Structure formats: C-alpha cells, structure tokens
Amino acid sequence: MASFSRLTRNCRGQLLNFYPAIPPSIHKMADSSFWGAVKHRRTYYQLSDESVIPDEKIHQIIKDVVAYSPSSFNSQTTRALILLGAEHKKLWEEVVKPAVKAVAPAEAWPASEKRLSGFAAAYGTVLWFEDQKALEGLQKQIPLYADRFPQWSEHTSGIHQYVAWTGLEQAGFGANLQHYNPLIDEKVKQLWSVPEEWVLKAQLVFGKPTGEPGEKATNSLDERVLIHGGKLLHTTLLERKTHKPAYDSARASEEERKTHKPAYDSARASVEAELYHFSGLLAMSISTLITPEWPVLIVGGGIVGLALAQALKQANIPFQIYERDPNLDASSRGGWAITIHWALEALKECLPPALFERVRDIQVDPEQGRHDTGKFLFLDMATAKPKFVIPPSTRMRVNRGMLRSLLADGIDVQWNKTASGFEVTPGDQLLQREWVQVFFQDGTTARGSLLIGADGANSLKALGVTARLSRAQAATLREIDPLLFQGCHPQTGVFLCAGRLAKMKALVQPFEPRIKAVVEGLPDDAQVLELKLQDWPTREWDNRNGRVTLAGDAAHPMTMYRGEGFNHGITDAAQLSRHLISLAITNYETELRVRGHEAVLLSRQACLDAHDLHNLSSDSPLVSRRARVPKPGIAAE
C-alpha cells in the first residue's frame, strides 16, 4: 500500500494502453472513451434551440479543436466562426434562406425551406473557413509543395470539422454538416466582419437532439481494409475462417451469451486480448472509463478540490470527494482573503453561471470590488509611498471561507475523512480494469477509476496574526489602498502583507505611522505564530499508470509573494476537468509541470526580493506583472 503522506510525490506513468473492444451492451454514455465517441457520432437533423452545456464550454470545445487538430507542416490554415442563439438564427433566416431561394426552382423551394427551417431551429452553427493568406504564405515558403498545400489544407479542414462534430456530440449535442458556400460567403463576411482572406468551407449545425438518427450503414470491411504482417489473430476479417470456432465463441450473439456466458467470457477474454494486444492500435485504457461504480476520487475538500468537483459535476463525470475537516466551518483559514486575478476565467469555466455570479457577493468589500481599479501597490513601509505600482487588471479579493462555502454548494462532501494510503489494484480480467483504492484513518476504504490528490502541501495551520480593527484604524489603512497592499522597509528588510500582520511589534517601529499604529494596537495576548515558507518546484511523479494525479498545492506548493497559488490551483481544476472529458491525464500533467515549476520558482524569487527594497527592480517576479515605477513627484494612480 502506498503511503498517503501528501499522496503526492509518488505518481507518474502512461495513460495510453491496449484494450479489448468494448461490448456493445455498454451504454453510450458510459462509453466515454475516444473510440466510443467515434462509434456513436451520427447525423442529427431533429434539433432544438436548447443548449446542453454553458456557452463557455462550447467556446472551449471549438478552441481546443482548433488548437489541437493536426495539419500538414503545422500549417494551421483552418479558421472558425461560432454563432449561437439569435446570431445562429440570423444566419439561416436572413442569409441562407434568401440565398437558396434566389437559385432554387420554385417547385423545389417548399422542401428546401422546410429543411433550412430545421437548421434554424437548432442552437448554434460553427462556420469553418480556410485562411488563404496563410496558405499562400506556405506556398511561397515551400515552393516544392506549392501545388499540394491546397489539398492538404482541405484535409486539415475536414479533420477540424470531424473532431468538432464528435466533440459536440460527446458533450450531449446532436449535429449535422452543411455546405451552402459559396452562395452565402459574401453576406457572412459582411454581417460578422470575417477577414477577406477567409474562404468558407462548411457549416456545422448543432442543438439539443429531439429525435434519433438512423442506423449507420457500413459496407464490408473485408473490401475496405487490407492488413499485412503482425500476428494472425489480429489481421483481417477473412482470417477469421481459420480460427472460426474460437472467434465465434468469443463473438457469440447476444442470445448465446445469455445461455453460455461463462464460456463466452472466457473465450472472449483470451481471443480479444490476443487480437488487440498486438494490433498496434493505441487507445485510452478501458480501465479509465469513469462510471458511478468507478468514479473519480478527490481527496481534499478545500477550494481546489471543490472547484474540481463543480467542474466534474457540470461535465456529468461521476466523482466522490473526501475531506479531513469534520465540517465546512472547521478550517482555521476561513477568515483569510485571497485574490483571484488571471484565473477568473478558469473559475468561471469550473462553475455553473449562476454560481459564478455569486462570487461577486463574497468579496471582502463588495462595494469597493464593483469599482476596483485593479491596481496593486508595493510600498516603501517607511513612508507608505508606492515603490512599484502594477497597472490595473481584473481581480476579485474574496473571503476564503465564504468562497469555500460557495464552492461546496450542491456538492456531497464526505467529511471527517483523512486518507492514510492508497494502492492501484488489477481487477476484472474481461475489462482489464485497474482501479484505485484509498484507505482512510477511520478504517473505511473507497475505490474508483482515478485518484486526485488535492489535499494541500503541508496542511498549514493558522499563520500570522488576526487583528480586529476599529473603523478609524481600518480607515487609515484604506487611505493607502482600499483592498490590499504589500511592502518592505528599506533598512530592516521587514516585509508586510496587509491581512497577515505576522511580526512582533518591535519590528514595525521604523514603519510609517498609520501602519505602525495598527500593529501596535494588537492586544497583548494576541498570538503571533512563526511563518514557515516552503515550496516544491513541480517535477515528474509516478502517476501509477495514469490512475493517480495531483492538483493545487499538492502539485506545486509555493510562497504567497506573487499571490498565485490559488490561481494556479483553480487553473489545475479547470484543466483537469477538461482533460478528464477526453481522459488525457498525461496531457494534463505535462501542462501542469511546466506551469507549476515556473510558478514555484518565480514565487520563491519574489519572496527573496520582497525583503530587499533597495535592489528591487521592475523585472522582479514580485512586481513584474506589467509593473511600472512611479515617476518622482507624481502620485501613483
């Protein structure tokens, strides 16, 4: 059994594996693998104008398609225009219908109009274009293949269309592909400011399915697929004749399975394992199929774990979440404030729209937050004058405890569960399923397809000092900045972060009077605790063949001097949920390691720079986010 002390540093592996064909009896929704999505993609014409996921998710699906679909010579010539709701209807009612009516025979128009009205009744359309400027640039750059680039560009356009079609249907939409270009090209460019060099190629219509598609007719694979080499059992369907008894036993009809299930299971397991083990077809391991019986296990019900749970809930991915605190109010850090800045979009991606709107109400000062300029000050604490001013950016300064409560809304957290260890166990031979089992200190266990450690770095206890300020004391600090500031004394190197007054009163004697007065006003019995700073630059870990991974401080603990730990944790949650939809854990960990490693080192340097005011420069990680130095004699804005 693996130790669970930080679950953390003991992970890393490969998610890709070989697996037997998924039995047809497995329901479509359970078959969320790559091959399942391919098999279940169909053409849907009966669509409604309802969306099955938030618009932001649609945007992300198409952006991911454009970002990750392959193209010859990495040409990236495909472009997309997403039209939703009223804009989608405008396309079909005001652009396509008039264009088709102008050229259609009168007797054919009623049928055409009915068909076009069906498209207009859907929720959205993705218009696919080819960028002629990019294409011509490639032709000039590599003249040897100039005549081939147009054909290759068509190939990549087709790949984009297919991947988007499959991805939207996997998300719960129905879709169909249309081609009304070039009839509508010019009008589309006029209405939606499409660049002149973009040439329209196709229109992908999607909406909530209101009817079922027909069965897909497939011609004989014997005539369409030729295979040479490899082991006999995995070559062509024609070779089944040589091994017909074994094949028939393994591929028995549904009726035969009911009568001879034990024999079927045994034969199928052996033959299918041989068939696919040597086939060279890489696919996501069936052991990562996530179902209610084999959910994602999240250890850690803090902000990152709960944000991840909200994201998985939105994506209909089964999960269980466990937290060592006895209840939601037990955390010692509930009164702290945290700043959400560049990860606001990631948080928005994790939450239902109505829940994200409530984040504004839990700001430490909701009224100030509505008018916040977004600037950030680093002060010379001897004068309370800004040493650096980081220009405005969108941010929210929120109460940590209230944010945790908000993120727990609608999430069934299993409280008072302290994990002590885990192990990855081989299971069912037929499905070749590996699974994760987590052990808790109370003697209970949980099992699932994937374990995510989001339980923090070292379970930090309360740090610094909590001070209750009078209205007058608070007003003096708000004169400096209404939300937050940081600073350092030029002679002593003492660092102060408003909200963590964690140094003894004697250390603030050289400080500017308003700031010094706040610290001096602390009661004599105030508990001042030592602040220990630790970090861990993110590196590869053993993820146990893709069954165990990390998020938040468990993956990249860092100092607080850049205010980024929370933002990276929320980004982890958004990225991980996105990759879980495609079961691409390896991709998630690759992105996390690069981002987390750099962030930890930058925060470490910011920590050192925060105590050296004289040598602090505008390129320091402490203030380098678009930092500028106020000019002498000019007040900071």
C-alpha positions as CSV (number, residue, x, y, z in Angstrom):
1,M,0.0,0.0,0.0
2,A,1.4,3.4,-0.9
3,S,1.8,6.0,1.8
4,F,-0.6,8.9,1.6
5,S,1.6,11.4,3.4
6,R,0.8,14.1,0.8
7,L,-0.4,11.4,-1.6
8,T,1.7,13.4,-3.6
9,R,5.2,12.9,-4.6
10,N,4.8,9.3,-5.7
11,C,2.9,9.5,-9.0
12,R,3.7,9.3,-12.8
13,G,3.1,7.0,-15.7
14,Q,1.3,6.4,-19.0
15,L,-2.4,6.6,-19.6
16,L,-2.4,5.1,-23.1
17,N,-2.9,1.3,-23.2
18,F,-4.2,-1.5,-25.3
19,Y,-7.7,-2.8,-24.5
20,P,-10.3,-5.3,-25.8
21,A,-13.2,-4.0,-27.8
22,I,-16.0,-2.5,-25.6
23,P,-19.0,-4.8,-25.5
24,P,-22.0,-3.3,-27.4
25,S,-24.1,-3.7,-24.3
26,I,-22.2,-0.9,-22.5
27,H,-24.4,2.2,-22.7
28,K,-23.3,5.1,-24.9
29,M,-23.0,7.5,-22.0
30,A,-20.7,5.1,-20.1
31,D,-18.6,4.6,-23.2
32,S,-16.9,8.0,-23.0
33,S,-13.6,6.9,-24.5
34,F,-12.2,8.1,-27.8
35,W,-13.5,5.1,-29.7
36,G,-16.9,5.3,-28.0
37,A,-17.2,8.9,-29.3
38,V,-16.2,7.8,-32.8
39,K,-18.7,4.9,-32.8
40,H,-21.6,6.9,-31.6
41,R,-21.2,10.0,-33.8
42,R,-24.2,10.4,-36.1
43,T,-26.0,13.0,-38.3
44,Y,-28.9,14.6,-36.3
45,Y,-31.5,16.7,-38.2
46,Q,-34.1,17.0,-35.4
47,L,-32.6,19.6,-33.2
48,S,-34.0,22.2,-30.8
49,D,-32.7,25.7,-29.8
50,E,-31.7,24.5,-26.3
51,S,-28.1,24.2,-25.2
52,V,-27.0,21.2,-23.1
53,I,-23.8,22.9,-21.7
54,P,-22.9,26.5,-20.9
55,D,-21.8,28.7,-23.9
56,E,-18.3,28.9,-22.4
57,K,-18.0,25.1,-22.7
58,I,-19.0,25.3,-26.4
59,H,-16.3,28.0,-26.9
60,Q,-13.7,25.9,-25.3
61,I,-14.6,22.8,-27.3
62,I,-14.1,24.7,-30.6
63,K,-11.0,26.4,-29.3
64,D,-9.5,23.1,-28.3
65,V,-10.4,21.6,-31.8
66,V,-8.6,24.5,-33.5
67,A,-5.6,24.3,-31.1
68,Y,-5.0,20.6,-31.2
69,S,-6.2,19.3,-34.6
70,P,-3.2,18.3,-36.8
71,S,-2.3,20.0,-40.1
72,S,0.4,19.2,-42.6
73,F,3.6,21.2,-41.9
74,N,1.7,22.5,-38.9
75,S,0.1,24.9,-41.4
76,Q,-2.9,25.8,-39.2
77,T,-4.9,27.2,-42.1
78,T,-8.3,26.4,-40.6
79,R,-10.4,29.2,-39.0
80,A,-13.8,29.1,-37.2
81,L,-16.7,31.4,-36.5
82,I,-19.1,30.4,-33.7
83,L,-22.7,31.7,-34.0
84,L,-25.1,31.0,-31.1
85,G,-28.7,31.8,-30.3
86,A,-30.0,34.8,-32.2
87,E,-26.9,35.1,-34.4
88,H,-27.3,31.5,-35.4
89,K,-30.9,32.1,-36.5
90,K,-29.8,35.2,-38.4
91,L,-27.5,33.1,-40.4
92,W,-30.2,30.7,-41.5
93,E,-33.2,33.0,-41.7
94,E,-31.6,36.1,-43.1
95,V,-28.6,34.8,-45.1
96,V,-29.1,31.1,-46.2
97,K,-32.8,31.1,-46.9
98,P,-32.7,34.2,-49.2
99,A,-29.6,32.9,-51.0
100,V,-31.1,29.5,-51.6
101,K,-34.5,30.8,-52.6
102,A,-32.9,33.0,-55.2
103,V,-31.4,30.0,-57.1
104,A,-33.8,27.2,-56.2
105,P,-36.6,26.1,-58.7
106,A,-40.0,27.3,-57.5
107,E,-41.3,23.7,-57.1
108,A,-38.3,22.7,-55.0
109,W,-38.4,25.7,-52.7
110,P,-41.0,24.5,-50.2
111,A,-38.9,21.4,-49.4
112,S,-35.7,23.4,-49.2
113,E,-37.4,26.0,-46.9
114,K,-38.5,23.2,-44.6
115,R,-35.0,21.8,-44.4
116,L,-33.5,25.2,-43.7
117,S,-36.1,25.9,-41.0
118,G,-34.9,22.8,-39.3
119,F,-31.3,24.1,-39.3
120,A,-32.6,27.5,-38.0
121,A,-34.4,25.7,-35.1
122,A,-31.1,24.5,-33.7
123,Y,-28.9,26.3,-31.1
124,G,-25.7,27.1,-33.0
125,T,-23.5,26.9,-36.1
126,V,-19.8,26.7,-36.4
127,L,-18.7,28.0,-39.8
128,W,-15.4,26.6,-41.0
129,F,-13.0,28.7,-43.2
130,E,-9.7,28.3,-44.9
131,D,-7.2,31.2,-44.5
132,Q,-5.9,31.9,-48.0
133,K,-3.2,34.3,-46.7
134,A,-1.7,31.6,-44.5
135,L,-2.0,29.1,-47.4
136,E,-0.3,31.4,-49.9
137,G,2.5,32.0,-47.3
138,L,3.2,28.3,-47.1
139,Q,3.3,28.0,-50.9
140,K,5.9,30.8,-51.1
141,Q,7.9,29.4,-48.2
142,I,8.0,25.8,-49.6
143,P,7.5,26.1,-53.4
144,L,8.3,22.4,-53.8
145,Y,4.9,21.5,-52.4
146,A,3.0,24.6,-53.6
147,D,0.6,22.6,-55.7
148,R,-0.2,20.2,-52.8
149,F,-0.8,22.7,-49.9
150,P,-4.4,23.5,-51.1
151,Q,-5.3,19.7,-50.9
152,W,-3.6,19.3,-47.6
153,S,-5.4,22.3,-46.2
154,E,-8.7,20.7,-47.2
155,H,-7.6,17.6,-45.3
156,T,-7.0,19.6,-42.1
157,S,-10.3,21.4,-42.5
158,G,-12.0,18.1,-42.7
159,I,-10.2,16.9,-39.5
160,H,-11.3,20.0,-37.7
161,Q,-14.9,19.6,-38.8
162,Y,-15.0,15.9,-37.7
163,V,-13.3,16.5,-34.4
164,A,-15.7,19.3,-33.6
165,W,-18.7,17.3,-34.7
166,T,-17.6,14.3,-32.5
167,G,-16.7,16.6,-29.5
168,L,-20.1,18.4,-29.6
169,E,-22.0,15.2,-29.7
170,Q,-19.9,13.7,-26.9
171,A,-21.0,16.8,-24.9
172,G,-24.6,15.9,-25.5
173,F,-25.5,17.8,-28.7
174,G,-26.7,16.5,-32.0
175,A,-25.1,17.9,-35.1
176,N,-25.1,17.8,-38.9
177,L,-22.7,19.2,-41.5
178,Q,-23.9,21.5,-44.3
179,H,-22.3,23.2,-47.3
180,Y,-24.1,26.3,-48.6
181,N,-20.9,28.1,-49.7
182,P,-20.2,29.9,-51.9
183,L,-23.9,31.2,-52.0
184,I,-23.6,32.8,-48.6
185,D,-19.9,33.8,-48.5
186,E,-20.1,37.5,-49.0
187,K,-23.1,38.1,-46.8
188,V,-21.4,36.2,-44.0
189,K,-18.3,38.3,-44.3
190,Q,-20.4,41.5,-44.2
191,L,-22.5,40.6,-41.2
192,W,-19.8,39.1,-38.9
193,S,-16.7,41.0,-40.0
194,V,-14.9,38.0,-41.4
195,P,-11.5,38.7,-42.8
196,E,-11.5,38.9,-46.6
197,E,-8.9,36.2,-46.9
198,W,-11.0,33.6,-45.1
199,V,-12.8,31.3,-47.5
200,L,-15.9,29.4,-46.3
201,K,-15.8,25.6,-46.4
202,A,-18.6,24.2,-44.3
203,Q,-21.3,24.8,-41.7
204,L,-21.7,22.6,-38.6
205,V,-25.2,22.9,-37.1
206,F,-25.8,21.7,-33.6
207,G,-28.5,21.7,-30.9
208,K,-30.3,19.5,-28.4
209,P,-31.4,16.3,-30.1
210,T,-35.2,15.9,-30.3
211,G,-35.1,12.7,-32.4
212,E,-32.9,9.8,-33.0
213,P,-30.6,9.4,-36.1
214,G,-30.9,6.4,-38.4
215,E,-28.6,3.4,-38.2
216,K,-25.2,4.0,-39.9
217,A,-24.8,1.7,-42.9
218,T,-21.3,0.3,-43.1
219,N,-20.0,-1.5,-46.2
220,S,-17.9,-4.7,-45.9
221,L,-14.7,-4.0,-44.1
222,D,-13.1,-7.0,-45.9
223,E,-13.1,-4.9,-49.0
224,R,-12.1,-1.6,-47.3
225,V,-9.3,-2.7,-45.0
226,L,-6.2,-4.6,-46.1
227,I,-3.6,-5.6,-43.5
228,H,-0.3,-7.3,-43.9
229,G,2.1,-8.6,-41.2
230,G,1.7,-9.0,-37.5
231,K,0.1,-11.9,-35.7
232,L,-2.5,-14.0,-37.4
233,L,-5.4,-13.3,-35.0
234,H,-5.3,-9.6,-35.5
235,T,-5.0,-9.2,-39.3
236,T,-8.1,-9.3,-41.5
237,L,-11.7,-10.5,-41.1
238,L,-11.0,-13.0,-43.8
239,E,-8.6,-14.8,-41.5
240,R,-11.4,-15.4,-39.1
241,K,-12.2,-18.5,-41.2
242,T,-9.0,-20.2,-40.0
243,H,-9.9,-19.6,-36.4
244,K,-13.7,-19.6,-36.7
245,P,-14.6,-21.8,-33.7
246,A,-12.6,-19.6,-31.3
247,Y,-13.8,-16.4,-32.9
248,D,-17.4,-17.5,-32.9
249,S,-17.1,-18.5,-29.3
250,A,-15.6,-15.1,-28.4
251,R,-18.1,-13.1,-30.6
252,A,-21.2,-15.0,-29.8
253,S,-24.6,-13.5,-30.3
254,E,-26.4,-11.7,-27.5
255,E,-28.7,-14.7,-27.2
256,E,-25.9,-17.2,-27.0
257,R,-24.2,-15.1,-24.4
258,K,-27.1,-15.4,-22.0
259,T,-27.0,-19.2,-22.3
260,H,-23.3,-19.7,-22.4
261,K,-22.0,-16.6,-20.6
262,P,-19.1,-18.3,-18.6
263,A,-17.8,-19.9,-21.8
264,Y,-18.3,-16.7,-23.7
265,D,-16.5,-14.6,-21.2
266,S,-13.5,-16.9,-21.1
267,A,-13.2,-17.2,-24.8
268,R,-13.8,-13.6,-25.5
269,A,-11.2,-12.5,-22.9
270,S,-8.5,-14.7,-24.3
271,V,-9.1,-14.1,-28.0
272,E,-9.8,-10.4,-27.7
273,A,-6.7,-9.8,-25.6
274,E,-4.6,-11.6,-28.2
275,L,-6.4,-9.8,-31.0
276,Y,-5.8,-6.3,-29.7
277,H,-2.6,-6.6,-27.7
278,F,-0.6,-6.9,-30.9
279,S,-2.7,-4.8,-33.1
280,G,-0.7,-1.6,-32.6
281,L,-3.9,0.4,-32.1
282,L,-3.3,2.8,-29.2
283,A,-6.4,3.9,-27.3
284,M,-7.4,5.1,-23.9
285,S,-7.4,2.2,-21.4
286,I,-10.9,0.9,-20.7
287,S,-9.8,0.9,-17.1
288,T,-10.2,4.7,-17.2
289,L,-13.9,4.5,-18.1
290,I,-15.4,6.6,-15.3
291,T,-18.9,5.4,-14.2
292,P,-20.9,5.8,-11.0
293,E,-19.5,2.5,-9.8
294,W,-15.9,3.6,-10.7
295,P,-15.9,7.3,-10.0
296,V,-13.1,9.9,-9.8
297,L,-11.9,10.0,-6.2
298,I,-11.0,13.5,-5.0
299,V,-9.0,13.7,-1.7
300,G,-9.2,17.2,-0.4
301,G,-12.3,19.3,0.0
302,G,-10.6,22.7,0.0
303,I,-11.1,25.3,-2.6
304,V,-9.2,23.4,-5.4
305,G,-10.9,20.1,-4.7
306,L,-14.4,21.7,-4.6
307,A,-13.8,23.7,-7.7
308,L,-12.8,20.5,-9.5
309,A,-15.9,18.8,-8.1
310,Q,-18.1,21.6,-9.5
311,A,-16.4,21.2,-12.9
312,L,-16.9,17.4,-13.0
313,K,-20.5,17.9,-11.9
314,Q,-21.1,20.2,-14.9
315,A,-19.5,17.6,-17.2
316,N,-21.6,14.7,-15.7
317,I,-18.4,12.9,-14.7
318,P,-19.1,10.8,-11.6
319,F,-16.9,11.6,-8.6
320,Q,-16.6,11.3,-4.8
321,I,-14.9,13.9,-2.7
322,Y,-13.4,13.4,0.8
323,E,-12.2,16.0,3.3
324,R,-10.3,15.6,6.6
325,D,-12.1,18.6,8.2
326,P,-15.2,17.5,10.3
327,N,-17.4,20.1,8.6
328,L,-17.4,23.1,6.3
329,D,-16.7,25.6,9.1
330,A,-13.8,23.8,10.7
331,S,-10.9,25.3,8.7
332,S,-8.7,27.6,10.6
333,R,-8.1,29.7,7.5
334,G,-11.7,30.6,6.9
335,G,-11.3,34.3,7.6
336,W,-8.4,34.9,5.2
337,A,-8.8,36.7,2.0
338,I,-7.5,35.6,-1.4
339,T,-7.2,37.4,-4.7
340,I,-8.5,35.9,-7.9
341,H,-6.9,37.6,-10.9
342,W,-5.7,35.8,-14.0
343,A,-7.6,32.6,-13.1
344,L,-11.0,34.3,-13.1
345,E,-11.8,32.7,-16.4
346,A,-10.7,29.3,-15.2
347,L,-13.0,29.7,-12.1
348,K,-15.8,30.7,-14.4
349,E,-15.2,27.6,-16.5
350,C,-15.5,25.4,-13.4
351,L,-18.8,26.8,-12.1
352,P,-22.4,27.0,-13.4
353,P,-23.1,30.6,-14.5
354,A,-25.5,31.2,-11.5
355,L,-22.9,30.1,-9.0
356,F,-20.1,32.2,-10.6
357,E,-22.3,35.3,-10.4
358,R,-22.4,34.8,-6.6
359,V,-18.6,35.1,-6.4
360,R,-19.0,38.9,-6.6
361,D,-21.1,38.9,-3.4
362,I,-18.4,37.3,-1.3
363,Q,-15.7,39.9,-2.0
364,V,-14.2,41.3,1.2
365,D,-15.7,44.6,0.3
366,P,-18.4,44.0,-2.4
367,E,-19.0,47.7,-3.0
368,Q,-15.3,48.5,-3.4
369,G,-15.0,45.5,-5.6
370,R,-17.5,46.8,-8.0
371,H,-15.4,50.0,-8.5
372,D,-12.0,48.4,-8.1
373,T,-9.3,49.8,-10.3
374,G,-7.3,46.6,-10.1
375,K,-4.0,48.3,-9.3
376,F,-1.6,46.7,-6.9
377,L,0.9,48.6,-4.6
378,F,4.2,47.6,-3.3
379,L,5.1,50.1,-0.6
380,D,8.2,51.6,1.0
381,M,7.0,50.9,4.5
382,A,9.0,53.8,6.0
383,T,6.9,56.3,4.0
384,A,3.9,54.3,2.8
385,K,4.7,55.6,-0.6
386,P,4.5,53.2,-3.6
387,K,7.8,51.7,-4.7
388,F,6.0,50.0,-7.5
389,V,2.5,50.1,-9.0
390,I,1.3,47.2,-11.0
391,P,-1.2,48.5,-13.5
392,P,-4.9,47.5,-13.3
393,S,-6.1,44.0,-14.1
394,T,-9.4,42.3,-13.4
395,R,-9.4,40.8,-10.0
396,M,-11.7,39.9,-7.0
397,R,-10.5,39.9,-3.4
398,V,-12.8,37.4,-1.7
399,N,-13.3,35.8,1.7
400,R,-11.7,32.4,1.6
401,G,-14.2,30.7,3.9
402,M,-17.2,32.2,2.0
403,L,-15.6,31.0,-1.2
404,R,-15.2,27.5,0.1
405,S,-18.9,27.5,1.2
406,L,-20.0,28.7,-2.2
407,L,-17.9,26.0,-4.0
408,A,-19.4,23.4,-1.7
409,D,-23.0,24.4,-2.9
410,G,-24.6,21.2,-4.3
411,I,-21.5,19.0,-3.6
412,D,-21.9,16.0,-1.4
413,V,-18.6,16.1,0.6
414,Q,-17.8,13.2,2.8
415,W,-16.4,15.0,5.9
416,N,-14.0,13.8,8.6
417,K,-12.2,11.5,6.1
418,T,-8.4,11.6,6.5
419,A,-6.7,9.5,3.8
420,S,-3.8,7.3,5.1
421,G,-2.8,5.5,1.9
422,F,-3.8,4.1,-1.5
423,E,-3.0,1.3,-3.9
424,V,-3.6,0.6,-7.5
425,T,-5.1,-2.9,-8.0
426,P,-5.6,-5.0,-11.1
427,G,-9.1,-6.2,-11.3
428,D,-11.6,-7.7,-13.7
429,Q,-9.9,-9.8,-16.4
430,L,-12.5,-9.3,-19.0
431,L,-12.3,-5.5,-18.9
432,Q,-8.6,-5.5,-17.8
433,R,-9.6,-2.8,-15.4
434,E,-7.1,-1.4,-13.0
435,W,-8.6,0.6,-10.1
436,V,-7.5,2.8,-7.2
437,Q,-8.4,2.0,-3.6
438,V,-8.0,4.7,-0.9
439,F,-7.6,3.9,2.8
440,F,-8.9,6.2,5.5
441,Q,-7.8,6.5,9.1
442,D,-11.3,5.5,10.3
443,G,-10.8,2.1,8.7
444,T,-13.0,2.6,5.7
445,T,-12.0,2.5,2.0
446,A,-13.1,3.8,-1.3
447,R,-12.4,2.7,-4.9
448,G,-12.6,4.4,-8.2
449,S,-11.0,4.8,-11.7
450,L,-8.8,7.7,-10.8
451,L,-7.5,9.3,-7.7
452,I,-6.8,13.1,-7.5
453,G,-4.8,14.4,-4.5
454,A,-6.0,18.0,-3.8
455,D,-5.2,17.9,-0.1
456,G,-2.6,20.7,0.0
457,A,1.1,20.8,0.7
458,N,1.6,20.5,4.4
459,S,-1.8,21.2,5.9
460,L,-0.6,24.6,7.2
461,K,-2.1,25.8,10.5
462,A,-3.1,29.3,11.2
463,L,-0.3,31.7,10.3
464,G,0.4,35.3,11.4
465,V,-2.0,37.4,13.4
466,T,-5.7,38.1,13.1
467,A,-6.4,41.7,14.1
468,R,-9.8,43.3,14.7
469,L,-9.5,46.9,13.7
470,S,-11.7,49.8,14.7
471,R,-13.4,51.8,12.0
472,A,-10.8,54.6,12.4
473,Q,-7.9,52.1,12.2
474,A,-9.3,50.5,9.1
475,A,-9.9,53.9,7.5
476,T,-6.2,54.8,7.9
477,L,-5.1,51.6,6.0
478,R,-7.8,52.1,3.4
479,E,-6.3,55.5,2.6
480,I,-3.3,53.6,1.4
481,D,-5.3,51.1,-0.6
482,P,-8.9,50.0,0.0
483,L,-8.3,46.3,-0.6
484,L,-4.7,45.1,-0.2
485,F,-1.0,46.1,-0.5
486,Q,2.4,44.7,0.2
487,G,5.6,46.4,1.3
488,C,9.1,46.2,2.7
489,H,11.1,48.5,5.0
490,P,14.3,49.8,3.2
491,Q,16.6,49.4,6.2
492,T,15.3,46.3,8.0
493,G,14.0,44.3,5.1
494,V,10.9,43.5,7.1
495,F,8.0,42.5,4.8
496,L,4.4,43.3,5.5
497,C,1.4,42.0,3.6
498,A,-1.9,43.7,4.7
499,G,-4.1,40.9,6.2
500,R,-1.1,38.9,7.6
501,L,0.4,41.2,10.3
502,A,2.7,38.4,11.4
503,K,5.7,40.1,13.1
504,M,6.3,41.4,16.5
505,K,5.5,45.0,17.4
506,A,9.1,45.9,17.8
507,L,9.8,45.2,14.1
508,V,7.4,47.9,12.9
509,Q,8.8,50.8,14.8
510,P,10.5,52.2,11.7
511,F,7.3,51.9,9.7
512,E,5.1,54.8,8.6
513,P,2.8,55.9,11.5
514,R,-0.5,54.7,10.1
515,I,0.8,51.2,9.5
516,K,2.8,51.1,12.8
517,A,-0.3,52.1,14.7
518,V,-2.3,49.1,13.5
519,V,0.4,46.6,14.7
520,E,1.0,48.5,18.0
521,G,-2.7,48.3,18.6
522,L,-2.7,44.5,18.8
523,P,-3.8,43.2,22.2
524,D,-1.0,41.9,24.5
525,D,-2.4,38.4,24.4
526,A,-2.5,38.2,20.6
527,Q,-0.9,35.0,19.4
528,V,1.9,35.6,16.9
529,L,2.9,32.5,15.1
530,E,6.0,31.7,13.1
531,L,5.5,31.8,9.3
532,K,7.3,28.9,7.6
533,L,7.8,29.3,3.9
534,Q,8.2,26.2,1.8
535,D,7.9,25.3,-1.9
536,W,8.5,22.4,-4.2
537,P,9.3,23.1,-7.9
538,T,7.0,20.7,-9.8
539,R,8.6,17.7,-11.4
540,E,7.5,14.4,-12.8
541,W,5.9,11.9,-10.4
542,D,4.8,8.3,-10.6
543,N,1.1,8.6,-11.6
544,R,0.6,4.8,-11.3
545,N,-0.2,4.2,-15.0
546,G,-2.5,7.2,-15.1
547,R,-4.5,6.3,-12.0
548,V,-3.2,8.9,-9.6
549,T,-2.6,12.6,-10.1
550,L,-2.3,15.9,-8.2
551,A,-3.8,19.4,-8.2
552,G,-3.3,22.6,-6.3
553,D,-0.7,22.9,-3.6
554,A,-0.3,19.1,-3.6
555,A,1.3,19.6,-7.0
556,H,3.1,23.0,-6.7
557,P,3.3,24.5,-3.2
558,M,4.7,28.0,-3.5
559,T,5.2,31.1,-1.4
560,M,2.5,33.7,-1.3
561,Y,4.5,36.7,-2.6
562,R,3.1,36.7,-6.1
563,G,-0.5,35.8,-5.0
564,E,-0.6,33.0,-7.5
565,G,-1.0,29.7,-5.5
566,F,-4.8,29.9,-5.5
567,N,-4.9,31.0,-9.2
568,H,-2.8,28.0,-10.2
569,G,-4.9,25.7,-8.2
570,I,-8.1,26.9,-9.9
571,T,-6.4,26.6,-13.2
572,D,-5.5,23.0,-12.3
573,A,-9.1,22.3,-11.6
574,A,-10.3,23.7,-14.9
575,Q,-7.5,22.0,-16.9
576,L,-8.0,18.6,-15.2
577,S,-11.8,18.6,-15.7
578,R,-11.2,19.4,-19.4
579,H,-8.7,16.6,-19.8
580,L,-10.8,14.2,-17.9
581,I,-13.5,14.6,-20.5
582,S,-11.0,13.2,-23.0
583,L,-9.2,11.1,-20.4
584,A,-6.0,12.8,-21.3
585,I,-4.3,12.7,-17.8
586,T,-0.8,12.6,-19.3
587,N,-1.5,15.9,-21.2
588,Y,-2.8,17.5,-18.0
589,E,0.3,16.6,-16.0
590,T,2.6,17.8,-18.8
591,E,0.9,21.2,-18.8
592,L,0.8,21.3,-15.0
593,R,4.5,20.5,-14.6
594,V,5.7,23.2,-16.9
595,R,3.3,25.8,-15.5
596,G,3.8,24.8,-11.9
597,H,7.6,24.5,-11.9
598,E,8.0,28.0,-13.3
599,A,5.4,29.5,-10.9
600,V,7.1,28.0,-7.8
601,L,10.5,29.4,-8.8
602,L,9.1,32.8,-9.6
603,S,7.2,32.9,-6.3
604,R,10.4,31.9,-4.5
605,Q,12.4,34.7,-6.1
606,A,9.5,37.1,-5.3
607,C,9.9,36.1,-1.6
608,L,13.6,37.0,-1.6
609,D,13.0,40.2,-3.4
610,A,10.2,41.3,-1.0
611,H,12.8,41.7,1.7
612,D,15.3,43.8,-0.3
613,L,13.7,47.1,-1.2
614,H,16.9,48.8,-2.4
615,N,17.7,46.2,-5.0
616,L,14.1,45.6,-6.0
617,S,13.6,46.3,-9.8
618,S,10.7,46.3,-12.1
619,D,11.7,43.0,-13.7
620,S,11.5,41.2,-10.3
621,P,8.8,38.4,-10.2
622,L,7.4,40.3,-7.2
623,V,6.2,43.1,-9.3
624,S,6.8,42.0,-12.9
625,R,3.3,41.6,-13.9
626,R,3.2,44.7,-16.1
627,A,4.9,46.6,-13.3
628,R,5.9,50.2,-13.6
629,V,7.9,52.6,-11.4
630,P,6.1,55.8,-10.3
631,K,8.0,58.9,-11.5
632,P,9.3,61.2,-8.9
633,G,6.8,63.8,-7.8
634,I,3.9,62.0,-9.5
635,A,1.4,60.3,-7.2
636,A,0.6,56.7,-8.0
637,E,-2.6,56.1,-9.8
